[in-house]
Amino acid sequence: MSLPPGFLDELRGRLSLSQVVGRKVMWDQRKSNQGKGDMWAPCPFHQEKTASFHVDDRKGYYYCFGCHAKGDAISFVRETENVSFIEAVEILAGEAGMPMPERDPRAQEKEDRRSLLSEVMEQAVQFYRMQLRTGTAAEARTYLDRRGLSPEALERWEIGFAPEGWQVLWDHLRGKSVAEDLIVEAGLAKPSRKGGNPYDTFRNRILFPIRDARGRAIAFGGRAMDPDDNAKYLNSPETPLFDKGRSLYNHGPARDAAGKGQPLIVAEGYMDVIALSEAGFGATVAPLGTAVTEDQLQLMWRIADEPVIALDGDTAGLRAALRLIDLALPLLEAGKSLRFALMPEGQDPDDLIRASGPAAMQNLLDQAQPMVRLLWQRETEGRVFDSPERKAALDKALREKIMLIRDGSLRSHYGAEINQLRRALFAPPRTFVPGRSRQAPPAAPLPGTRQSLLASADTADAQMREAVILAILISTPSILPEFESRLDTMTCTSPDGAALRDLLLRVPADDRPLRDVIVAELGEAALENLFGQRHVAVNPCFRRPDDPDLARMTLTEEFAKLDAIRGLSAEVAEAAEDLSDMADEALTWRLSQAAEARNRAMRSQFEDTAEYETGDNGARINRQEREAFDSLLDRIGYSKRQH
């Protein structure tokens, strides 16, 4: 329904937002200033004890500084009452004493036609319910009883039965003077190709009425009783009332239950929804026989911020869940996501509840995984990453998926989570030392040696190396992919260094300069503190910032030095532990080898390795240059004796 210009402005002008919100919150009298329309309360959209929810009554706008919910009176009613936009407008218009605007003639005609079709659908619902009580439906009643549905449940869900005849419903409705075109347009009958009367859409099927969010009957879902039927489940065709991709089974009751605090569960079929609801999980919906569509996903998010997907525990169910990830990634927003409750192999929610009871289902819901974990599982499960090429392929696939997320902040957090999972998967194995009964300890010094002069010196040296590495990568981001694996395994000794490392690893290769991303995420001080360190400022790379080859060479050397420092620290820590039971020559030899490895690494390729001798005047002369000069003089017949 389209609203005339100015209607919403007038509606907002007549309403006091604080009165609308005041029905749902308790104002903080110490913090609020009613005279100025400046009101504060604990947020109704998330659990909190402090008053972080602010209402500016004069501007007609609210904002929560905790969960960042924001909007006006219409959006507040939509969120708190779980209603559509037009429904929220109608509620507020009634409170404000404003009549809803008249609709244009065409829209009114269309709505009147929909009302007639809805009445026909209601007659069909009642007819099929009566048929379920007849003798012809004995087999259907036996099936439903076997599925655990009591007579009371059959009534609550209005389950019916379509007999085998070709025109049973048609004859019934025509006997009630229902027009032929209405029966066909409602999807209850199909035109005959042989020129006869239309025939019933549903025959020999158990029928589940499908209602819209307002409770109006719009379609049927039918389960075949004949095991040889080509379609086990059949839905009504698309009609002016029914758009399969924009409808959810049990939409209205689930919305009401979710509004009372129940988690929204998305099951696969009608029986799953009924079983879950009967077991106490009232906020349950199902797509109508197809994969979840974008419109259905948006409907779910209007009901709850984080629906739990509980599809069947078979290959098809898992495949449907994985397809849903690809659909959802571009649509994700802060606070709008999905969780996945993985059913046991070969079971659906109905099977699980009948076999193990509601507690088993609740346990699965409590363990529901966030979507990022299922994305990781899809890309890694059953695969071996034993080569750089395979690891790079995984990184590429995950990066492409994460880049589908439009929200920059959310994309960054997904990258951080994926990076943690990747680090755990590719963590180097702990090495085994021959002749010893235990594994080598990690590189960090043990608590007993952490305060020693040697450990302290190595820690300070490592921090300097880490700072240089991070500064070079920030200044020359083009070479970051080449050193990503080395950076991923670098253990930072300071929280600031760790934060910068993680940010460098997760920032997507988008158009924003790397420095801007760091400032936005960590603040300007993070860059100032890093580049303000003396050992960073004097590094040759920052005197020649446009030389990527120099940056590569320096990074290779710095990583080698850092590895050597870590190795020596590990040996020192292990040696301190071994002094009590292994104080022999082997221990001394191990330490000397580690120290020599560190010394070799610490000899910079930029160091001057030339040999010098002292001249007659006391000046230092490069011996190699002196010998080359003497050789040149000999070749031209010039000797020192001549002078």
C-alpha positions as CSV (number, residue, x, y, z in Angstrom):
1,M,0.0,0.0,0.0
2,S,1.4,3.4,-1.0
3,L,0.8,6.3,1.4
4,P,0.2,9.9,0.2
5,P,3.0,12.5,0.7
6,G,3.0,14.1,4.1
7,F,1.0,11.4,5.8
8,L,4.0,9.9,7.7
9,D,5.3,13.3,8.6
10,E,1.9,14.3,10.1
11,L,1.8,11.0,11.9
12,R,5.2,11.5,13.5
13,G,4.3,15.0,14.4
14,R,1.2,13.9,16.3
15,L,3.0,11.3,18.3
16,S,5.2,11.6,21.3
17,L,8.1,9.1,20.8
18,S,8.7,9.0,24.6
19,Q,5.0,7.9,25.1
20,V,5.4,5.2,22.4
21,V,8.7,3.9,23.9
22,G,7.5,4.4,27.5
23,R,5.1,1.4,27.1
24,K,8.1,-0.9,26.8
25,V,10.8,0.7,29.1
26,M,11.3,2.1,32.6
27,W,12.8,5.6,32.4
28,D,15.9,6.4,34.4
29,Q,14.7,9.4,36.3
30,R,18.1,10.6,37.4
31,K,19.5,10.7,33.9
32,S,16.3,11.8,32.0
33,N,15.2,15.4,31.5
34,Q,11.5,15.2,30.6
35,G,11.2,19.0,30.1
36,K,13.7,18.9,27.3
37,G,12.4,15.6,25.9
38,D,15.8,14.0,26.7
39,M,14.9,10.5,28.0
40,W,17.1,7.6,29.0
41,A,16.3,3.9,29.9
42,P,17.8,0.4,29.7
43,C,17.6,-0.8,26.1
44,P,14.6,-2.9,25.3
45,F,16.5,-4.6,22.5
46,H,19.3,-6.2,24.5
47,Q,19.9,-7.2,28.1
48,E,21.6,-4.5,30.2
49,K,21.5,-2.8,33.6
50,T,22.6,0.7,32.7
51,A,20.5,3.3,30.8
52,S,22.2,3.4,27.4
53,F,19.0,3.8,25.4
54,H,18.4,7.5,24.5
55,V,15.2,9.0,23.2
56,D,15.2,12.5,21.8
57,D,11.5,13.4,22.0
58,R,11.9,16.7,20.1
59,K,13.6,15.1,17.1
60,G,11.5,11.9,17.3
61,Y,14.5,9.7,17.2
62,Y,16.0,6.9,19.5
63,Y,19.5,5.4,19.7
64,C,21.1,2.8,21.9
65,F,24.8,3.3,22.6
66,G,25.1,-0.3,23.5
67,C,23.6,-2.3,20.6
68,H,23.3,0.7,18.2
69,A,19.6,0.2,17.6
70,K,18.1,3.3,16.1
71,G,15.0,4.7,14.5
72,D,11.7,6.5,15.0
73,A,8.3,5.6,16.3
74,I,7.4,3.4,13.3
75,S,10.6,1.4,13.5
76,F,10.2,1.0,17.3
77,V,6.8,-0.5,16.9
78,R,7.9,-2.7,14.0
79,E,10.8,-4.1,16.1
80,T,9.0,-4.5,19.4
81,E,5.7,-5.8,18.1
82,N,7.2,-7.9,15.2
83,V,4.9,-6.3,12.6
84,S,5.3,-5.1,9.1
85,F,5.7,-1.4,8.2
86,I,2.1,-0.9,7.2
87,E,0.9,-2.7,10.3
88,A,3.1,-0.4,12.5
89,V,1.7,2.6,10.7
90,E,-1.9,1.4,11.3
91,I,-1.2,0.9,15.0
92,L,0.3,4.4,15.4
93,A,-2.4,6.0,13.3
94,G,-5.0,4.5,15.5
95,E,-3.3,5.9,18.6
96,A,-2.9,9.3,17.0
97,G,-6.6,9.4,15.8
98,M,-5.6,9.6,12.2
99,P,-7.6,7.6,9.6
100,M,-5.6,5.5,7.2
101,P,-5.6,7.1,3.7
102,E,-8.0,5.8,1.1
103,R,-6.5,3.5,-1.5
104,D,-6.6,4.1,-5.2
105,P,-9.5,2.3,-7.1
106,R,-7.2,-0.2,-8.7
107,A,-5.5,-1.1,-5.5
108,Q,-8.9,-1.4,-3.8
109,E,-10.1,-3.7,-6.5
110,K,-7.1,-5.9,-6.2
111,E,-7.5,-6.1,-2.4
112,D,-11.1,-6.9,-2.7
113,R,-10.3,-9.7,-5.1
114,R,-7.7,-11.0,-2.6
115,S,-10.3,-11.0,0.1
116,L,-12.7,-13.1,-2.1
117,L,-9.9,-15.6,-2.8
118,S,-9.0,-15.7,0.9
119,E,-12.7,-16.6,1.7
120,V,-12.6,-19.4,-0.8
121,M,-9.4,-20.7,0.7
122,E,-11.1,-20.7,4.2
123,Q,-13.9,-22.8,2.8
124,A,-11.4,-25.2,1.4
125,V,-9.6,-25.5,4.7
126,Q,-12.9,-26.4,6.5
127,F,-13.8,-28.9,3.8
128,Y,-10.5,-30.7,3.9
129,R,-10.6,-30.8,7.7
130,M,-14.0,-32.5,7.6
131,Q,-12.7,-35.0,5.0
132,L,-10.0,-36.1,7.5
133,R,-12.7,-37.5,9.8
134,T,-14.4,-39.6,7.1
135,G,-13.8,-43.3,6.4
136,T,-11.8,-42.6,3.3
137,A,-9.1,-40.9,5.4
138,A,-8.5,-43.9,7.7
139,E,-5.0,-44.5,6.3
140,A,-4.1,-40.8,6.6
141,R,-5.2,-40.8,10.2
142,T,-3.1,-43.9,10.9
143,Y,-0.1,-42.2,9.4
144,L,-0.6,-39.0,11.4
145,D,-1.0,-41.1,14.6
146,R,2.2,-42.9,13.8
147,R,3.9,-39.6,13.5
148,G,2.8,-38.7,17.1
149,L,0.1,-36.2,16.3
150,S,-2.8,-36.2,18.8
151,P,-6.4,-35.3,17.8
152,E,-5.8,-32.0,19.6
153,A,-2.7,-31.3,17.5
154,L,-4.6,-32.1,14.3
155,E,-7.2,-29.4,15.3
156,R,-4.6,-26.9,16.3
157,W,-2.8,-27.2,12.9
158,E,-6.0,-27.6,10.9
159,I,-4.7,-30.6,9.1
160,G,-7.0,-32.0,6.4
161,F,-7.3,-34.6,3.8
162,A,-8.0,-34.4,0.0
163,P,-9.8,-37.5,-1.2
164,E,-8.8,-39.4,-4.4
165,G,-11.6,-38.1,-6.6
166,W,-10.8,-35.7,-9.4
167,Q,-13.5,-33.1,-8.6
168,V,-14.5,-33.6,-5.0
169,L,-13.5,-30.1,-3.8
170,W,-14.7,-28.6,-7.1
171,D,-18.2,-30.0,-6.8
172,H,-18.3,-28.9,-3.1
173,L,-17.4,-25.3,-3.8
174,R,-19.6,-25.0,-6.9
175,G,-22.4,-26.3,-4.7
176,K,-21.7,-23.4,-2.4
177,S,-22.1,-21.0,-5.4
178,V,-18.3,-20.2,-5.5
179,A,-17.5,-18.8,-8.9
180,E,-15.4,-21.1,-11.2
181,D,-12.7,-18.5,-11.8
182,L,-12.2,-17.9,-8.1
183,I,-11.6,-21.6,-7.5
184,V,-9.0,-21.8,-10.3
185,E,-7.4,-18.4,-9.3
186,A,-7.0,-19.6,-5.7
187,G,-5.0,-22.6,-7.0
188,L,-7.5,-25.1,-5.8
189,A,-8.2,-26.5,-9.2
190,K,-6.5,-26.7,-12.6
191,P,-8.1,-26.2,-16.1
192,S,-8.7,-29.5,-18.0
193,R,-6.8,-30.0,-21.2
194,K,-9.6,-32.1,-22.6
195,G,-12.2,-29.3,-22.4
196,G,-14.0,-30.6,-19.3
197,N,-14.4,-29.0,-15.9
198,P,-11.3,-28.1,-14.0
199,Y,-10.0,-30.8,-11.7
200,D,-8.8,-30.6,-8.1
201,T,-5.1,-29.7,-7.5
202,F,-4.8,-32.0,-4.5
203,R,-5.9,-35.6,-4.5
204,N,-5.2,-38.4,-2.0
205,R,-3.0,-36.1,0.1
206,I,-2.7,-35.0,3.7
207,L,-3.0,-31.2,3.6
208,F,-1.3,-28.6,5.7
209,P,-2.9,-25.1,5.5
210,I,-0.4,-22.3,4.9
211,R,-1.3,-19.0,6.4
212,D,0.4,-15.6,6.0
213,A,1.7,-13.4,8.9
214,R,-1.8,-12.1,9.6
215,G,-3.3,-15.6,9.7
216,R,-5.1,-15.6,6.4
217,A,-5.2,-18.9,4.5
218,I,-3.2,-18.5,1.3
219,A,-2.1,-22.0,0.2
220,F,-1.8,-25.7,1.0
221,G,1.1,-28.1,1.3
222,G,0.1,-31.7,0.5
223,R,1.8,-35.0,1.4
224,A,1.1,-37.9,-0.9
225,M,-0.4,-41.0,0.5
226,D,0.5,-43.1,-2.5
227,P,4.2,-44.1,-2.2
228,D,4.5,-44.2,-6.0
229,D,3.4,-40.6,-6.5
230,N,6.0,-38.6,-8.4
231,A,5.8,-35.7,-5.9
232,K,6.0,-36.7,-2.2
233,Y,5.1,-33.1,-1.2
234,L,3.2,-30.7,-3.4
235,N,2.4,-27.0,-2.7
236,S,-0.3,-24.8,-4.2
237,P,0.7,-23.0,-7.4
238,E,1.6,-19.3,-7.4
239,T,-1.5,-17.2,-7.0
240,P,-2.4,-13.6,-6.1
241,L,-2.4,-14.8,-2.5
242,F,0.6,-17.1,-2.5
243,D,4.2,-16.4,-3.5
244,K,6.2,-19.4,-2.4
245,G,9.5,-17.6,-2.2
246,R,8.1,-14.9,0.0
247,S,6.1,-17.0,2.5
248,L,7.0,-19.1,5.6
249,Y,5.0,-21.9,7.1
250,N,3.8,-21.0,10.6
251,H,4.9,-17.3,10.1
252,G,2.4,-15.6,12.4
253,P,2.5,-17.9,15.4
254,A,6.4,-18.0,15.2
255,R,6.5,-14.2,15.1
256,D,4.4,-14.0,18.3
257,A,6.5,-16.6,20.1
258,A,9.8,-15.0,19.1
259,G,8.4,-11.7,20.3
260,K,8.1,-13.3,23.8
261,G,11.8,-14.3,23.8
262,Q,11.9,-17.7,22.1
263,P,14.7,-18.3,19.6
264,L,13.6,-18.5,16.0
265,I,14.2,-22.0,14.5
266,V,14.2,-22.7,10.8
267,A,13.2,-26.3,10.0
268,E,12.9,-28.1,6.7
269,G,9.3,-29.3,6.5
270,Y,5.7,-29.1,7.9
271,M,6.1,-32.1,10.2
272,D,9.3,-30.6,11.7
273,V,7.6,-27.3,12.4
274,I,4.6,-29.1,14.0
275,A,6.8,-31.4,16.1
276,L,9.0,-28.6,17.3
277,S,6.1,-26.4,18.2
278,E,4.3,-29.2,20.0
279,A,7.4,-29.8,22.0
280,G,7.5,-26.2,23.2
281,F,9.6,-24.5,20.4
282,G,6.8,-22.3,19.2
283,A,9.0,-19.9,17.2
284,T,9.6,-22.3,14.3
285,V,9.1,-21.7,10.6
286,A,9.9,-23.6,7.4
287,P,10.5,-22.6,3.8
288,L,8.0,-24.1,1.5
289,G,9.7,-27.1,-0.2
290,T,12.6,-25.1,-1.7
291,A,15.9,-23.7,-0.6
292,V,15.6,-20.5,1.5
293,T,15.2,-17.4,-0.7
294,E,16.5,-13.9,-0.1
295,D,13.0,-12.7,0.7
296,Q,12.5,-15.5,3.2
297,L,15.7,-14.7,4.9
298,Q,14.7,-11.1,5.2
299,L,11.4,-12.2,6.7
300,M,13.3,-14.3,9.2
301,W,15.5,-11.4,10.2
302,R,12.4,-9.3,10.8
303,I,11.3,-11.9,13.3
304,A,14.7,-12.5,15.0
305,D,18.2,-11.2,14.6
306,E,19.9,-14.6,14.7
307,P,17.7,-17.5,13.4
308,V,18.9,-21.0,14.1
309,I,19.0,-23.2,11.0
310,A,18.0,-26.8,12.0
311,L,17.9,-28.7,8.7
312,D,17.9,-32.5,8.4
313,G,21.1,-34.3,9.3
314,D,21.6,-35.9,5.9
315,T,23.6,-34.9,2.8
316,A,20.7,-32.9,1.3
317,G,20.1,-31.1,4.6
318,L,23.8,-30.2,5.0
319,R,24.0,-29.1,1.3
320,A,21.0,-26.8,1.9
321,A,22.7,-25.3,4.9
322,L,25.9,-24.6,3.0
323,R,23.9,-23.0,0.1
324,L,22.3,-20.8,2.6
325,I,25.7,-19.4,3.6
326,D,26.4,-18.2,0.1
327,L,22.9,-16.5,0.1
328,A,23.4,-14.9,3.5
329,L,27.0,-13.6,3.2
330,P,26.2,-10.5,1.0
331,L,23.1,-9.7,3.2
332,L,24.8,-9.8,6.6
333,E,24.7,-6.8,8.8
334,A,25.9,-6.0,12.4
335,G,23.6,-8.0,14.6
336,K,21.9,-9.9,11.7
337,S,23.4,-13.4,11.2
338,L,22.6,-17.1,11.3
339,R,23.5,-20.0,13.6
340,F,23.4,-23.7,12.6
341,A,22.2,-26.6,14.7
342,L,23.5,-29.7,13.0
343,M,21.1,-32.7,13.4
344,P,22.4,-36.2,14.0
345,E,23.1,-38.2,10.9
346,G,19.9,-39.4,9.3
347,Q,17.6,-37.5,11.7
348,D,15.4,-34.5,11.4
349,P,14.0,-32.4,14.3
350,D,10.8,-34.5,14.4
351,D,12.9,-37.8,14.6
352,L,15.1,-36.4,17.3
353,I,12.3,-35.2,19.5
354,R,10.3,-38.5,19.2
355,A,13.5,-40.5,19.9
356,S,15.1,-38.4,22.6
357,G,12.7,-35.8,23.7
358,P,12.7,-32.0,23.7
359,A,15.8,-31.8,26.0
360,A,17.9,-33.3,23.2
361,M,16.7,-30.7,20.8
362,Q,17.4,-27.9,23.3
363,N,20.9,-29.3,23.7
364,L,21.5,-29.0,20.0
365,L,20.2,-25.5,19.9
366,D,22.5,-24.5,22.7
367,Q,25.4,-25.8,20.7
368,A,24.4,-24.1,17.5
369,Q,27.5,-22.9,15.6
370,P,28.0,-19.4,14.2
371,M,27.9,-19.2,10.4
372,V,31.7,-18.5,10.2
373,R,32.4,-21.9,11.6
374,L,30.2,-23.7,9.1
375,L,31.9,-21.7,6.3
376,W,35.3,-22.8,7.6
377,Q,34.0,-26.4,7.8
378,R,32.8,-26.3,4.2
379,E,36.1,-25.1,2.9
380,T,38.3,-27.5,4.9
381,E,36.5,-30.7,5.8
382,G,37.9,-33.8,4.1
383,R,40.8,-31.9,2.5
384,V,44.5,-32.1,3.0
385,F,46.6,-28.9,3.1
386,D,50.1,-30.4,2.8
387,S,51.5,-28.0,0.2
388,P,51.8,-24.2,-0.2
389,E,49.7,-24.4,-3.2
390,R,46.8,-26.0,-1.4
391,K,47.1,-23.6,1.5
392,A,47.1,-20.7,-1.0
393,A,44.0,-22.1,-2.7
394,L,42.2,-22.3,0.7
395,D,43.2,-18.7,1.5
396,K,41.9,-17.5,-1.9
397,A,38.6,-19.3,-1.5
398,L,38.0,-17.9,2.0
399,R,39.1,-14.4,0.9
400,E,36.5,-14.5,-2.0
401,K,33.8,-15.5,0.4
402,I,34.6,-12.9,3.0
403,M,34.7,-10.2,0.4
404,L,31.0,-10.9,-0.3
405,I,30.2,-9.3,3.0
406,R,29.3,-5.6,2.4
407,D,29.6,-4.3,5.9
408,G,33.3,-3.4,6.4
409,S,33.4,-3.9,10.1
410,L,31.7,-7.3,9.9
411,R,34.0,-8.3,7.1
412,S,37.0,-7.5,9.3
413,H,35.7,-9.6,12.2
414,Y,35.0,-12.5,9.9
415,G,38.6,-12.2,8.7
416,A,39.9,-12.2,12.2
417,E,37.9,-15.3,13.1
418,I,39.0,-17.1,9.9
419,N,42.6,-16.2,10.7
420,Q,42.4,-17.7,14.1
421,L,41.0,-21.0,12.7
422,R,43.7,-21.0,10.0
423,R,46.4,-20.5,12.6
424,A,45.1,-23.4,14.6
425,L,45.0,-25.6,11.5
426,F,48.5,-24.7,10.2
427,A,50.2,-24.4,13.6
428,P,53.7,-26.1,13.2
429,P,53.9,-29.5,15.0
430,R,55.7,-29.7,18.3
431,T,59.1,-31.2,17.6
432,F,60.4,-34.4,19.3
433,V,64.0,-34.4,20.6
434,P,65.6,-37.9,20.2
435,G,66.5,-39.5,23.5
436,R,64.0,-37.5,25.4
437,S,60.6,-38.6,26.7
438,R,58.8,-35.3,26.3
439,Q,58.2,-32.7,23.5
440,A,60.2,-29.6,23.2
441,P,58.7,-26.6,25.0
442,P,57.4,-23.5,23.2
443,A,59.7,-20.8,22.2
444,A,58.8,-18.5,25.0
445,P,61.0,-18.7,28.2
446,L,59.7,-20.7,31.1
447,P,58.4,-18.7,34.1
448,G,61.6,-19.6,36.0
449,T,63.9,-17.9,33.4
450,R,61.6,-15.1,32.2
451,Q,63.3,-12.5,34.5
452,S,66.9,-13.5,33.7
453,L,69.2,-10.9,32.0
454,L,69.5,-13.2,28.9
455,A,65.8,-13.7,28.6
456,S,65.1,-10.0,29.1
457,A,67.6,-9.0,26.5
458,D,66.2,-11.4,24.0
459,T,62.7,-10.2,24.7
460,A,63.7,-6.6,24.1
461,D,65.6,-7.6,20.9
462,A,62.5,-9.6,19.7
463,Q,60.2,-6.6,20.3
464,M,62.5,-4.4,18.2
465,R,62.6,-7.0,15.3
466,E,58.8,-7.3,15.5
467,A,58.4,-3.6,15.3
468,V,60.6,-3.3,12.2
469,I,58.8,-6.1,10.5
470,L,55.4,-4.6,11.1
471,A,56.5,-1.1,10.1
472,I,58.0,-2.3,6.8
473,L,54.8,-4.3,5.9
474,I,52.6,-1.2,6.7
475,S,54.9,1.0,4.6
476,T,55.2,-1.5,1.7
477,P,51.8,-3.3,1.7
478,S,52.4,-4.6,-1.8
479,I,54.7,-7.3,-0.5
480,L,52.5,-8.4,2.3
481,P,51.1,-11.5,0.5
482,E,54.7,-12.8,0.1
483,F,55.3,-12.7,3.9
484,E,51.8,-13.6,5.0
485,S,52.7,-17.1,6.2
486,R,55.7,-15.9,8.1
487,L,53.7,-13.1,9.7
488,D,51.0,-15.6,10.6
489,T,53.4,-17.7,12.7
490,M,55.1,-14.7,14.3
491,T,54.5,-14.6,18.1
492,C,54.3,-11.0,19.2
493,T,55.7,-10.1,22.6
494,S,53.5,-7.0,23.1
495,P,49.7,-6.6,22.9
496,D,50.1,-3.7,20.4
497,G,52.2,-5.8,18.1
498,A,49.8,-8.6,18.2
499,A,46.9,-6.3,17.4
500,L,48.8,-4.9,14.4
501,R,49.8,-8.3,13.2
502,D,46.2,-9.6,13.4
503,L,44.9,-6.6,11.5
504,L,47.5,-6.9,8.8
505,L,46.5,-10.6,8.3
506,R,42.8,-9.9,8.1
507,V,42.4,-6.7,6.2
508,P,41.0,-7.5,2.8
509,A,42.8,-6.2,-0.3
510,D,40.2,-3.5,-1.0
511,D,40.6,0.1,-2.1
512,R,41.2,1.6,1.3
513,P,44.9,2.5,2.2
514,L,46.2,0.2,4.9
515,R,47.1,3.1,7.2
516,D,43.5,4.3,7.1
517,V,42.3,0.9,8.1
518,I,44.7,0.8,11.0
519,V,43.7,4.3,12.2
520,A,40.0,3.4,12.0
521,E,40.5,0.1,13.9
522,L,43.3,0.9,16.4
523,G,43.6,4.7,16.4
524,E,46.3,7.1,15.3
525,A,48.4,6.4,18.4
526,A,49.1,2.8,17.1
527,L,51.0,4.1,14.1
528,E,52.7,7.0,16.0
529,N,54.0,4.6,18.7
530,L,55.2,2.1,16.1
531,F,57.0,4.5,13.8
532,G,58.2,6.7,16.7
533,Q,60.5,3.9,17.9
534,R,64.2,4.8,17.3
535,H,65.2,1.4,15.8
536,V,62.3,1.7,13.3
537,A,63.1,5.3,12.3
538,V,66.8,4.5,11.6
539,N,66.1,1.4,9.5
540,P,67.4,1.8,5.9
541,C,64.0,0.8,4.5
542,F,62.4,4.1,5.7
543,R,65.1,6.2,4.0
544,R,64.2,4.4,0.7
545,P,60.5,3.8,1.1
546,D,59.9,3.2,-2.7
547,D,62.3,0.2,-2.8
548,P,60.3,-3.0,-2.5
549,D,63.4,-5.1,-3.1
550,L,65.2,-3.6,-0.1
551,A,62.0,-4.1,1.9
552,R,62.0,-7.8,0.9
553,M,65.7,-8.3,1.7
554,T,65.3,-6.6,5.1
555,L,62.2,-8.5,6.0
556,T,63.9,-11.8,5.2
557,E,66.8,-10.9,7.4
558,E,64.6,-9.7,10.3
559,F,62.5,-12.8,10.2
560,A,65.7,-14.9,10.3
561,K,67.0,-13.0,13.3
562,L,63.7,-13.3,15.1
563,D,63.6,-17.1,14.5
564,A,67.2,-17.3,15.9
565,I,66.2,-15.3,19.0
566,R,63.2,-17.6,19.6
567,G,65.3,-20.7,19.1
568,L,67.9,-19.6,21.6
569,S,65.2,-18.6,24.1
570,A,63.7,-22.0,23.8
571,E,67.0,-23.7,24.3
572,V,67.8,-21.5,27.4
573,A,64.4,-22.3,28.8
574,E,64.8,-26.0,28.3
575,A,68.3,-26.0,29.6
576,A,67.1,-24.4,32.8
577,E,64.6,-27.1,33.2
578,D,67.2,-29.8,32.4
579,L,69.9,-28.6,34.8
580,S,68.6,-30.8,37.6
581,D,68.8,-34.1,35.7
582,M,71.0,-33.5,32.6
583,A,74.0,-31.3,33.6
584,D,76.5,-32.7,31.2
585,E,78.5,-31.9,28.0
586,A,75.4,-32.5,25.8
587,L,73.7,-29.6,27.5
588,T,76.6,-27.3,26.9
589,W,76.9,-28.3,23.3
590,R,73.2,-27.6,22.7
591,L,73.5,-24.2,24.1
592,S,76.6,-23.4,22.1
593,Q,75.0,-24.5,18.9
594,A,71.9,-22.4,19.6
595,A,74.1,-19.4,20.4
596,E,76.2,-19.8,17.3
597,A,73.0,-20.0,15.2
598,R,71.8,-16.8,16.8
599,N,75.2,-15.1,16.1
600,R,75.2,-16.1,12.5
601,A,71.7,-14.8,12.0
602,M,72.5,-11.6,13.8
603,R,75.4,-10.8,11.4
604,S,73.6,-8.4,9.2
605,Q,74.1,-8.6,5.5
606,F,74.6,-4.9,5.7
607,E,77.6,-5.2,8.1
608,D,81.1,-4.2,6.9
609,T,83.1,-7.5,6.8
610,A,86.4,-6.1,5.3
611,E,89.8,-6.6,7.0
612,Y,91.9,-3.5,7.8
613,E,95.6,-2.7,8.6
614,T,97.1,0.4,10.0
615,G,99.1,2.8,7.8
616,D,102.3,4.7,8.6
617,N,100.2,7.7,9.6
618,G,98.0,5.7,11.9
619,A,95.0,5.6,9.5
620,R,93.0,2.4,9.0
621,I,93.4,1.0,5.4
622,N,91.2,-1.6,3.8
623,R,93.7,-4.4,3.1
624,Q,91.9,-5.6,0.0
625,E,91.8,-2.1,-1.5
626,R,95.5,-1.6,-0.6
627,E,96.5,-4.8,-2.4
628,A,94.5,-4.0,-5.5
629,F,96.1,-0.5,-5.6
630,D,99.6,-2.0,-5.3
631,S,98.9,-4.4,-8.1
632,L,97.8,-1.6,-10.3
633,L,101.0,0.3,-9.6
634,D,103.1,-2.7,-10.4
635,R,101.4,-3.1,-13.8
636,I,102.2,0.5,-14.8
637,G,105.9,0.2,-13.6
638,Y,105.5,2.4,-10.6
639,S,107.0,1.4,-7.3
640,K,107.3,2.8,-3.9
641,R,111.2,2.7,-4.2
642,Q,111.0,5.6,-6.8
643,H,109.7,7.8,-4.0
